[in-house]
Amino acid sequence: MKRIQYTTGLCGLMLLLGGKAMAQHGINSLYSAYAIGDQEEHDYTRNFGVGSTGIGRRSDNYLNELNPASYAALPRQHFMFDVSLRAQSVNYKDATTLNRQAGDVNVKRLAMGFKVNSRWGMSAGFGQFSNVDYKLVSTKFVDTSPQTTTTEGTGGIYKAYISNGVRITKNFAVGVSTNFLFGPNNTTENVGGDTVSTKIQRYAFNTNFNAGVQYAGRLGGDWVLGLGATYRFKTKLSYEKKLIVMNSSETTLFQDDLAKEKYTLPEQYGAGIHLGNGTISWLADYRKQMWADTKPASTNYLFANSERMSTGLEYTFRRMYGSQQIEGVVIQAGASYYKSYLVVNNNQIKDIAGTVGVSLPSKSNYLRYYIGIEVGQRGTTSGGLVKETYINGVFHFSLRDIWFLRRTYE
């Protein structure tokens, strides 16, 4: 009972801290100024160190939201709780004089999960779907007079989800995630250092669905082959839009409702493979989003189909826990390549990165601590754009406890 009380209190503390950390911002990314912002393509679980790869992996050791079918493998009578934090440092360079550094720390994911019955696993969580965080300085002409203009964007789309996975046969499982997408995308413009600023306030909400299927079967000996596929359904995303004129103390001087701004989140197809023997695992994923047929809301950029390829290796050291041999320290290495849905100045934005990770168990085996590092580069200095060189550090805390025990009496 004491352990359950401790677990509940710890989960509540993490949720409280998470709400505060989600509000922090400090990264100044040019590419988050377009459309719905930077789409979150990382998975901040144990999949992070293998290039955020895991569509084909069915695991009973952690919550894998990359494929909702994976929840069918959750162990019975167990409750799992995850929280993931990311620290990021980014260097920005262009073809001329720009050379700046920025960084921030955020809670990227909160999740919990458990097994409903022998076939059915469930998870619920909260994270980011996209991020908007930029500050741009440019020159505008007012009555032929050049004025320094500052444009700042904040917000992004958040995702709250409920996911279910069901085992159909010994080898096959299916799953579906119901995602509630919501959040602001606000733009504030100040011309010439005036005491009055103009703010375009947007807010979006809609529901999105993601389906998945997994196969897992033995090849011989201890080797297991896992195959997975996912499909994210097309979703209409509409922003309520308002014009606000405010003074330097942010007191509203004037406001007016504007026409809604609409986007279509296209279908996403995903496929993955996992090959492992309990000690060594190899994983690879491919994801594609069909943005090319979507019309952008501005002439400043274009949409193209996005693609993400990733792969990774994992090695698990086994250890004894009582009379059982269980998972001990886990080490990982991976890589990813992503072609964004954005085309700016005839350049499709690309991102390439390498990752490493280590997962460490506590002595009691109820907790696991994960540390992941990613080094990568996004964008280009061609066409007046900015190249971002970044380092991401991820700390993932995972709690696994036995909650649903039935007492038996003779």
N, C-alpha and C positions, 0 to 999 in steps of 0.2 A: 504493500500500500504506500509506503514512504517513497519507493522508487517511482510509482505512478504519479504521486504528488510532485516530486522533483521534476519528472519529465514534463508534466503539464506546465509547471512554472517556467521551466527553461524554454519551452516552445512559445509561451506567451511573451517572454522577454525578447526572444529573437524576432517575433512578429512586431513588437513595439519598436525595436531598433531598426527593423527593416523599413517601416513606414517613414522614419526620419531620413534614413540613408538614401531612399529612393528619390528624395527631393533635392539632393545635392547635385550640382553641376559645375563643370570647370573645363570640359573639353570643348574646343572651338573648331568644329568640323565643317568645312565648306559644303561637303556632300550631304549633310543633314538638312541643308536649306531647301532641298528639292522634294516635291511630292509629299509623301508621308514621312520623310526623314530616313535615317539609317535603319534598314531592316536588321533585326537581330538574327544573325546566322549561326551564332555560337550556341553550344549546349553546355551549361555551367554545372554539369554533374561529373561523374567519373569519366564520362565520354570526352571531356575537354582535352585531356592529354593525348588522345589518339585522334586529334584533328576534329573533335566534335563529331565523331563517327559512331553509329550504333543502331541504325535502322534494322539490321539483321540479327542483333544480339538479344537473346532472351536470358535475363539474369534474375536471380533471386536475392542479389546482394545490394541492389540500389534501384532507385526509381528512374526509369528510362523513358522520358517523354518524347524522344525522337520517333518512337513507334508505340501507340497506345496498346497494341496487341501484347506488348511485353509484360503488361501488368498481370496477365494470366499466370505468370511464373512466380509471383510474389509468394513467400512462404505463409502457411496458415498460422493463425494465432499471433502474428507479428504486426506491430505498428512501426512505420518508418516516418521520420521527419528529417527534411533537408533544408539547409540554408546555404546560399552561395554568395560570396562577396568577390568583387573584382576591383583591383587597383590598376589604373592605366596611366601610362606616360606616353605622350605623343610629341614627335618633332615635326614641324611643318616647314617645307621649303618650296619655293617657286623658282622660276628661271632667272629671277633678278635678285632682289635683296632680302626677301622674306626668309627668316630662319628663327623660328620661335618654338618654345616648349610649353606644354600644358599637361595637366593631369587631374584625375579625380578618383574617388573611391565610392562604390555603390553596392548595395545589395541587389543582386541580379535575379535571384530566384528564391522563393519559399514554396515548399511542397510537403505534402503528407500522403501516405498511402497505406492500405491494408488489404487483406484478403477477405472478401465477403463470404465466400464458401469455397469448396474444393476446386471449382472451375473459374470463379469470377474474382478478379482483382480490381481495385478502384484507387484512384489518386485524385487529389485536388491541389491546385497551386496558383501562384501569382508570379508574374515576371513582365519583362518588356517585350513588345512586339516590334516597336521602332523607337528611335530616339531623335529628338531635335535639340541641338545645342550649338549655336554659332553666333558670332558677332563680326559683322563685316563693315568696313569703312570705305566709302567711295565718294565721288564728287558729282554733285548735281548742279545744274545751272538754273538759277531762279532769276528771271528777267535779265538774262545774259551774264549774271554774276555767279561765279563758281562758289558752291557751298559744300562744306564737308558734311556728309550724311552718314550717320551710324544706324545700322539695321541689326537688330538682335532677335534671335529666334529661340524659343524655349518650349519644352513639353515633349510630346511623343505619344505613342499608342501603347497602352498597357494591356496585359492579357491575364484574365482570371479564367481558369479552366477546371472542368471536371472530366476525367478520363476513365474509361472502363475497358478492361480486357477480359475476354472469355476464351477458355480452352475448348475447342470444338472436338478434337480427337487428341490422341497421345502426342501427335506431331504438329498439329495445326492450331493456331489461335488467331482470333480477330479482335479488333478494338476500335473505339471511336472516342475522339476528344471533342467536347463542346467548349468552344472558346468565346468568351465575352470580351470583345475588343472595345476599348474606350480610352479617352484622354484628350488633352488639349494640344493645339499647335498654334502658338501665339507669336506674332511678329510685331515688334515695336520699332518705329522709325523716328529719328530726330534729325532735323536739318539745321545745320549751322549753329549747333549748340543752343538752340532756342529753348525757352522754358516750357514750351508746349510740344508734346509728342503725340504721334498717331499710332494707335494700336489696332491691329486686326486680330480679333479673338475668335478662335475656332474650337469646336468641340465635337468629337465623333463618338458614335456608339453603334455597334452592330454585333451580331452573333455569327460565328464561323465554325465550320466543322472539318475535322481531319480524321480520316479513316486509315486503318492499317491492318496488315495480315503478316503473320510470321510462320515459318516452318523450322523445326529443329529435329534433326535425326542423326543417329550414329552412323559413322562411316566404317568403323572397325576399331577395336581396342577402346581407348579413351577419347578418340577424336569425334567431335560433334560438328556438323555443318548446320549453320543457321542462315536462312534466307528471309528477307523482309521486303515489303513494299508499302508505300504510303500514298495517299491522295488527299490533297487539301482542296476543298470545294471553292468555286468562285463566289466572291462576296461583294456586294455593293456597299461602299463605305461613304457616308454622307456627312459632311461637316456643317454644323450650324455655325453661322458666320455673323460677326458683329463688328462694326466700326466704332472705336472709342477714341475721343480726343481728351487728353488729360494733361495736367500741369506737372511740374517737377515733384510735387508731393503725392502724385498719382491720384489726385482728385479728379473725378470725371467732369468734364466741361460740356461734352456733347456725346451722344451715342445714337447709333442707328443700326437696325437689322439689315443685313445684306443677303443676297441670293446664296443659297447653299452651294458649297463646293463639293463636287462628287468625284470619287475615284472608284475604280473596279480592282479589287484584289483578285488576281487571276488564279487559275488552277496551279497547283504545285504537284509534281510527280516525284516520287523518291523510291530508290531501290538500294538495298544493302546486302552484304554478305559477311558472315562471321565464321571463322574456322578456328577451333580451339580444342585443347585436351585437358583443361583444368589448370595447366601451368603456362602454356604459351597460347596466345590468341592473336589472330590477324583479322583486321576489319577493314572494309572499304564501303563507301557510300557515294551515291550520285543523286543530286536533286536538281530539278529544273522548274522554273516558274515562267508561265506563258504571258509575259508582259507586252510582247510586240504588238498585239492587237488592241492595246489599251491606249486611249488618246490622253496625252498629258494636259494639265490645266493651264499650261503656260507654253510659250514658244521658245523659252530659254533652254529647254532640254527636250530629249526624246526618251522613249522607253524601248528597251530591247529585251528579249528573253534572257533570263539570268540562269546561270549554271554554277553548281558547286560540286567539286570533287574532293574527296578526302580519304585518307587511309592512315592506319596506325598499327603498331605492335604493342603487345602487353605481356609482361612476365610476372607470374604470381609465385611468391615464396610460400610454401605451406608451413603450418605450425600446428603443434598439438594443443588442444584445449580439452582438458580432462582426458578422456579416452578417445577423443575424436580428432581427426586431422582436418583443419579448417583453413580458410584463406588468411594469409598473413600480410606482409608488405607486398605492395603491387607497384611496379615501375612501368612507365609508358613512354612512347615516342610516336609522333605523328606529323602529318603535313596536310595542308589544304590549299585549294586554288578556287577562287570565286570570281566570276564575271557578273558584275552588278547589273541591275535592271536600268541603271541610269546611263544615258549617253549625253555628255556635256561637251560642247565645242568639238563635235565629231569624235570624241574619245569615250569608248565604253570603259567605265571605271572597273579596274581589276584589283584583286587583293590576293596576295600569296603569303603564307605563314608556315612556320614550323612550331611544334609544341612538344613539351615534355611534362610528365606528371608523376607524382608518387602518392599512394594511398597508404595510410598508417593506421593500424587498429589499436584501440585502447587495450589495456590489460584484461578488462572484463569482457571485451568483444562487443559491448553494447554501443560503442561510439567508434566512428572512423573519421580521421582527419585527412583531407586531401589538399595537396598543393600542386598547382599547375602553372606553367610559364609558357607564354606564347610570344614569339618575335615575328613581326611581319611588316609588310609594306603595302600601301594602298595608293592608287592614283598615279599621276604623272605630272611632270613640270611642263609638258607640251600644251599648246593651245591656251596658255594663260592659266593653267590649272595648278593645283597644289599637290605635292607628294607628301604623304603621311608615313612616317616610320614609327612604329609603335611597339611597346612592350606591355603585355597584359599579365598580371599576376592574379591567380584565382585561389581563394581559400574556400573549401567546401566542407561543411560540417554535417555529418550524417548520424542520426540516432536510430537505433534499431532495438526495440524492446518487445517483450512478450506481455500482451495485455489481456488476451482472451483465453484464459485458462479455465477449464471446468474441473471443479473438485469432485472426486469420486470417493464414496464411502462404502465400506464393506458392511 
